[in-house]
Amino acid sequence: MIPTLLPFLILTGALLKTGNVRKLLKPSAFFWKTFFGLSPAGAYVLILGLLCGYPMGAKLAHDLYIDQQISRREGEYLLTFSCNASPAFIISYLSGILLKNKISAVQMVLTFSGGRSLLYCCFFVFVVYRGHTVDSVCVNKIKKETYQQDSIGAILDVSIMDGFETITRLGGYILLFSLILASISFYWPFHAQSCMLFTAPLELTTGLKQIADAPLPWKSRYLASMLLTSFGGFCVMAQTKSVLENSLSLIPYAISKCLNASAIFLILVFSDIV
């Protein structure tokens, strides 16, 4: 978590405090608004959310909403498709370590991308938000570039401390849910497979390891792993709730994760992969 998330948290904090997030993607604003219904700042959330994995998209959406660079509507809209497992996690851990490269990592990434695209195109754009997310952005004109008065060193200090605070909070949730999972598994009075079905969704990494080690047919383990990865698990949901800090609703995220898992299931079943 530290090498994959911390540098991006620090970089994002610095960009946010210097007001450069919007400037980076402003030249491509027409593209993001036309095809994704996003402002330049929202596009930044989408890009880093897809690259960095859970729960980076939610963290960035919260920070930009608090800084009044995106609207509440756009922030909750971003929660529906910018919070996912990172390509690095899918390729290295899920495909390489757990599934022993029996399925191409590229194919798995494309499957997850297809599930998100199906969810995005068929539901949230045309049904829920209908593309009207950027129009409601209202940046507070009174709140000018207050951070420009701060030195680079002061901005980096704040960004570094904020990054470590976030990493510590996320790590605490992983530890807590892993302990809960281990305790339930140890005292579970029924069949071990029923325990796995109950405990695997609690924490993503440990749950995937449980599925990989389960005495199940390989296709069943593959399907279960894909569904859990697309859903994210309850630990990731708690992490997402934590970084949102009650500023944005968790409901759009929770609904999108359930729909995303359903879309992945349909893709795998109808493509005869499982």
C-alpha positions, 0 to 999 in steps of 0.5 A: 500500500505504501509504495503504490498509494502514498506517492500519489497521495502526496502528489495529489495533495500538492497539486490540489493545494497549488491549484494545478489539478484543473490546469493539467487537464483543462486542454482536454476539457471538451473530451472529458465533458462530452464522453464522460460528463466530467470536469477537468478535475473530475477527469483527474479523479477518474484517471488516478482512480483507475490506475491506483485502485481502491479507494483512491478515486473516493479519496480524490473525489472527497478532496476535490469536493471539499476544495470546491473544484467539483460539485457534490453531484459530480463527486458522487457520480465519480464514485460509481466508476472511479473506485476499482482494483488497480491494473497492477493488483489484477496483473500481479496478485490476482492473475499472477500469484493466485490464479497462476496465470491460467487466464491472461492478465490482459483478458482479465483487465479487459473483462473488468473494463468491459464490466465498468463500461457496461455499467457506465454506459447503460445505467449511470450515464443514461438513467441516473445522471444523464450527463448533467454533472459538470453544469452544477459545479460552483467554485467559490470565488471568495476562496481564492488561491489561498495556498499560493501564499504558502511555500513549497516546503510547507505544501509538501509537509502538509501533503506528506502528513496527510498522505501518511494519515490516510495510509495509516487509516486504510491500513488500520481497516485492513488489519481490523477486517483481517482479524475479524475474518481470522476470528470467524474462520477459527470459531466457525462451527460448520463446513469450511467451504460455507465459512469461506463464502461468508468470510471472503467478502470481508477483506479483499486480499485475504478473501481472494487468498481463501478462494484460491486455496479452497478445494473447488473447481478451478472455474468456480475459484476464478468466477468467485475471485473475479466477482469479489475483486469487482465488488471490492469487499466490505473492508474496502467499503469501510475504507471508502466511507472513511475517506469520504468523511460524510461529505459524499454519500456512500450509496452510489458507490455501494450500488455501483459495486453490486451492479459491477459484480453483476455485470462481470458475472454476466460477461463471464457466463455469456462468454463461456469463460466459466 
